[in-house]
């Protein structure tokens, strides 16, 4: 029986290719072999099934003005149930919470991830044997000022947003400890591109996938002890 792993995230989970300028057309996506979810699937092999649930612009729990579809909370429980039974839920969200129009703060930086973890725990039917699956919380990578698309940085709060992005690891690690989840810091492996200061180049996808290919089997081995 394959291990069913849901990866719930935003554009860097979807595999958005960075652009040096706004072309006025929809973003393009890395192929299956390049984006981290696809590479992870190949590395883990036939015993695992990676379910890609990335959406560009997705926040953790916040309504984005005029684009309510970006809120990751309303869709999360239906997503869990539509893909059941799940053996592991991987959540990497938070970067889009930094948008200046959402008025982010250090005090609220962990609210989204904690809420999403609570949803999994409150949905035991999404796991096997009516038991919630284990959860891997991934702190998003940092953002930075771009050399290309300079309009992205101020939208994400500029220097304040970048400073908050550098707090993800500590805040998410604490949330994972408090809630009994597994934890990984994406910033140890993935870096924002110079093109837009937000999305990743192929090397970052590769390094994150390689790290997860070590971490995920260890999670299942731990559960067997």
Rosetta blueprint (number, residue, H / E / L):
1 X L
2 X L
3 X E
4 X E
5 X E
6 X E
7 X E
8 X E
9 X E
10 X L
11 X H
12 X H
13 X H
14 X H
15 X L
16 X E
17 X L
18 X L
19 X L
20 X L
21 X L
22 X L
23 X L
24 X L
25 X L
26 X L
27 X L
28 X L
29 X E
30 X L
31 X L
32 X L
33 X L
34 X L
35 X L
36 X H
37 X H
38 X H
39 X H
40 X H
41 X H
42 X H
43 X H
44 X H
45 X L
46 X L
47 X L
48 X E
49 X E
50 X E
51 X E
52 X E
53 X E
54 X E
55 X L
56 X L
57 X L
58 X L
59 X E
60 X L
61 X L
62 X L
63 X L
64 X E
65 X L
66 X L
67 X E
68 X H
69 X H
70 X H
71 X E
72 X H
73 X H
74 X H
75 X H
76 X H
77 X H
78 X H
79 X H
80 X H
81 X H
82 X H
83 X L
84 X L
85 X L
86 X E
87 X L
88 X E
89 X E
90 X E
91 X E
92 X E
93 X L
94 X L
95 X H
96 X H
97 X H
98 X H
99 X L
100 X H
101 X H
102 X H
103 X L
104 X L
105 X L
106 X H
107 X H
108 X H
109 X L
110 X L
111 X H
112 X H
113 X H
114 X H
115 X H
116 X H
117 X H
118 X H
119 X H
120 X H
121 X H
122 X L
123 X L
124 X H
125 X H
126 X H
127 X E
128 X H
129 X H
130 X H
131 X L
132 X L
133 X L
134 X E
135 X E
136 X E
137 X E
138 X E
139 X E
140 X L
141 X L
142 X L
143 X L
144 X L
145 X L
146 X L
147 X L
148 X L
149 X L
150 X L
151 X H
152 X H
153 X H
154 X H
155 X H
156 X L
157 X L
158 X H
159 X H
160 X H
161 X H
162 X H
163 X H
164 X H
165 X H
166 X L
167 X L
168 X H
169 X H
170 X H
171 X H
172 X H
173 X H
174 X H
175 X H
176 X H
177 X H
178 X H
179 X H
180 X L
181 X L
182 X E
183 X E
184 X E
185 X E
186 X H
187 X H
188 X H
189 X L
190 X L
191 X L
192 X E
193 X L
194 X L
195 X L
196 X L
197 X L
198 X L
199 X L
200 X E
201 X L
202 X H
203 X H
204 X H
205 X H
206 X H
207 X H
208 X H
209 X H
210 X H
211 X H
212 X H
213 X H
214 X H
215 X H
216 X H
217 X H
218 X H
219 X H
220 X H
221 X H
222 X H
223 X H
224 X H
225 X L
